[in-house]
């Protein structure tokens, strides 16, 4: 279904398999691509392989339920080849609702395989608790705000390593806008944090940005503005 949505750039189809920030980012990419790639020449079908599932124990009857998976993305364009790796996080909002992808952070090349998720004696991933995070410089309750401040260049706690997907997104969109474009955005803490126990804690969270872009065109209206959503290429 994801490939069908990507090929037709259908928000309606996309909503059947995605929600949250995953949906907003991919729907934003559709909007951008309709302008920058009207013929959808960059479309390529993909699949997710080598999935490792991290399913935490959760109290009965408590929703949303969630789990994460680490996957390798593979392009189905001949010859088939891996294009990257990352995590996909799914939630089920109420009982009997479909499971939907809400977060899909990528692992950038050269950053390693990701942290080792700890499991209990039955193989369930262990959700990080407050006691598990004791002594960490940043806990799961603090990580959203600290990350937002880091991306905006104002954090003394979390240092921006310079290779984050957000920076890659900014470079990606900057290359698609006309000359003399300006881009300003601020990040904010929003939504739920999903955390699993590692040697510290692995957490997944939304990190929306208020983004505005403005560009100028010759022999056209003096200016136009838009607010595309940020998402890493290629489309997942």
Secondary structure, 3 states (H helix, E strand, C coil): CHHHHHHHCCHHHHCCCECHHHHHHHHHHHHHHHHHCCCCCCCCCEEEEEEEEECECCCCCCCCEEEEEEEEEEECCCCCEEEEEEEEEEEECCCCCCCEEEECCEECCCCCCCCCCCECCCCCECECCCCCCCCCCCCCCCHHHHHHHHHCCCCCCCCCCCCCHHHHHHHHHHCCCCCCCEEEEEECCCCCEEEEECCCEEEEECCCEEEEEEECCCCCCCCEEECCCCCCCCCC
